[in-house]
Amino acid sequence: MPRRTLLAFALGLVLLVTGCGGPGKTPQRVTAQPSVPAAPTTTTPSPKPQPTRTTAPPKPTLRPLPKKLPAGLHRRSGSPGVALTFDDGPDPRYTPQILAQLRAAHVTATFCLVGKQAKRYPHLVAQIVREGHQLCNHSWRHDVDLGRRPAAEIRADLERTNRAIHAAAPDAPITWFRQPGGRWTAEELTVARQLGLRPLHWSVDPQDWDHPPAKKIITRVESAARHGSVVLMHDAGGDRTQTMAACRRLIPDLKRRYGIVRLR
């Protein structure tokens, strides 16, 4: 073997024994680490803005109803004749029918008007006044609990109703006030009187608001009516077909027996 080849062989053997690191160092074994998949990136959704909740002011406590009706309510016509009163209107279907019946009998009545209805049908308010009938404030929205509310609310309600009526009939006197459902309180009477309104109740109630047959309405009125009675009926607030039919007999009959008069 040539000498040069022998030297190269010896040098390779030395390198193999001592390793390729530095002198005196044992080469480190590199252990392959298992590949870990990257954690998926999760995007946290932004919270939706919540609407701001406003706390409604507490409703005022309603006064309890008195155990009996307060004194000072008008339940008589003020004369020997009978007074007819019609509540909850005006109504475009039934008010003209009652007006036509009263006109044919040459008598007048008192119309207790709801403010919202008066605002909606001002031409009927004007017709009522034009044909000589009396006006009565019957609250803005037929609030049966009006008398139990604070005095300031009662006043605002009655004044608002008066304004709606006067918008349709500017010069018409509004003489009366009737509490819906007859649920009167002394506080309500005080406010009404301060506004120049007289508290109007009734003495004959055929409960026509409950839609009885016309014959039942007639029987109830004729059995209860007396000289000086105030008769409660309705020309609005629901189906008043039976009331219209009953009045075709009642109006001429009451006129013949007692006379039909204006409230005094």
Stockholm file with secondary structure:
# STOCKHOLM 1.0

chainA/1-264         MPRRTLLAFALGLVLLVTGCGGPGKTPQRVTAQPSVPAAPTTTTPSPKPQPTRTTAPPKPTLRPLPKKLPAGLHRRSGSPGVALTFDDGPDPRYTPQILAQLRAAHVTATFCLVGKQAKRYPHLVAQIVREGHQLCNHSWRHDVDLGRRPAAEIRADLERTNRAIHAAAPDAPITWFRQPGGRWTAEELTVARQLGLRPLHWSVDPQDWDHPPAKKIITRVESAARHGSVVLMHDAGGDRTQTMAACRRLIPDLKRRYGIVRLR
#=GR chainA/1-264 SS CCHHHHHHHHHHHHHHHHCSSSTTCCCCCCCCCCCCCCCCCCCCCCCCCCCCCCCCCCCCCCCCCCSSCCTTCBCBCSSSSBEEEEEEECCTTTHHHHHHHHHHHTCCCEEEECHHHHHHCHHHHHHHHHTTCEEEECCSSCCTTGGGSCHHHHHHHHHHHHHHHHHHSTTCCEEEECCGGGCCCHHHHHHHHHTTCEEBCCSBCCCGGGCCCHHHHHHHHHHHCCTTBEEEEESSSSCCHHHHHHHHHHHHHHHHHTCBCCCC
#=GC SS_cons         CCHHHHHHHHHHHHHHHHCSSSTTCCCCCCCCCCCCCCCCCCCCCCCCCCCCCCCCCCCCCCCCCCSSCCTTCBCBCSSSSBEEEEEEECCTTTHHHHHHHHHHHTCCCEEEECHHHHHHCHHHHHHHHHTTCEEEECCSSCCTTGGGSCHHHHHHHHHHHHHHHHHHSTTCCEEEECCGGGCCCHHHHHHHHHTTCEEBCCSBCCCGGGCCCHHHHHHHHHHHCCTTBEEEEESSSSCCHHHHHHHHHHHHHHHHHTCBCCCC
//
